[in-house]
Amino acid sequence: MKILHASAEYFPYIKMGGLADMLASLTKEQAQSEEVYVALPYIGGLGKEPLWTGKDYPALLPKDAKTDSLVVSVLRDSRFLEAEESGVKLYFFQSDLFQTLDSIYGHAEEHFRFAMFSYACYALSQILKVDVFHAHDWHTAISLALQKDSPFPIPSVFTIHNLAYQGDHPFWMTGFLKEEPFRLVTSPFDHNGKCNYMKAGILSANQITTVSPGYREETLREPNGFGLSDCLNLRARDYSGILNGIDTEEWNPKKDKRIYNTFQDSNWKVGKLKNKEELFKEIGRPFLPLDAPLVGLIGRLTYQKGFPTFLKAFLDRRHLPHRYVVLGSGDPETENSFFQLSESLPDIFYFYKGYNESLAHKIEAASDFFLMPSLFEPCGLNQMYSHVYGTIPIVSRVGGLRDTVEESSLIQFKTGIVFEPNDTGSLGYALERARDLFFSPERDIVVKNIMKLDWSWKKRKAEYQSVYFRAIDLQI
């Protein structure tokens, strides 16, 4: 089977969140038995230089190159440059629209950039004659509408990674979608008076997936549907929740070259202690006690991630022996709060603004607990990374977190600590239970059990395969 994925992110080239990790690890697994291609933008700030093959492909179909519109001229001057990574063929969309960017999001004219990219991905799928076209999130959703309206449609799948971001724009800004080479009827994509790219993907794809069963159920009801739950309910028969997996080569404490000391379940205590000691030295906190619980937090500092709830719970439970290491960036107010804590309470709190892949691995390896206070979480990957590194996750009961972490009363089935979202008291009590578990002999049982959990892509790959076959059946 020939599969083309279209995405704005792909690790290690473009990474802003879990989408990059998810797609890189999924495609690596798929490439063991299928022909797998990935289309992504070629931005100036790539995280790694691609291994180019020397081949390139047009971004415009010959039948659409007959007019001289602005859109056609942009696409005529653009190309896909081919590269390869772990058996996956990568196609970088080389265009003036993206090459001046040092990051993928947060720029003006995103509605136009990603629409151009979406058309180019659609054209590439036709040129490569793939069996399945798999688009990810709103940035590539217009390609699904093009696929649906094509005289030669390719079976399509749309994966929703985060419904909170929908790519909705005023119709006056998206008039070009009615012109060459799009020629789309955009009225069905109307949501609250705007052209909603996410809705276009939901209505157009043969099959829809999201990244956990729990999140699927949540999005079928408001407010977690962010206004699109009715639309998703109309497609409920074609809507699946498939839990993400992780790259067990990239995230593996036995051979992780980014951490200070490798370890496994048989020597996890020594491994944790050495990694904690070296981490404290690197962040300039060598005076912190090694026998106190270390809680790691990594993520985008956005409303979704629930950091204001954590800040309140932290202040309410300052008497606890926990130390905290936070890695992330985003909301300026949250960043300022974390900076103040890092300066005023250096013996308890450390904050690193930004994202650092190596530091993320080191925090996972050194931490005793990993906190995810999300208000909603489509899947989450860090709780799975934490399991593999013997780091007990403390998570809110939402989405993929409740699918992967269970606070069972039976110690042999306990895989973490769970609290209610947006509830300061519940999170505070969870931190108290973490303290009790840290000093309990039961911790050894929990750690050894979670390090044996299998979060690889083997099972999930088969689930996606089933979705692809359903998409093909619907297209025939």
Order of alpha helices (4+ residues) and beta strands (2+ residues): beta-alpha-beta-beta-alpha-beta-beta-alpha-alpha-beta-alpha-beta-beta-beta-beta-alpha-beta-alpha-alpha-beta-alpha-beta-alpha-beta-alpha-beta-alpha-beta-alpha-beta-alpha-beta-alpha-alpha-alpha
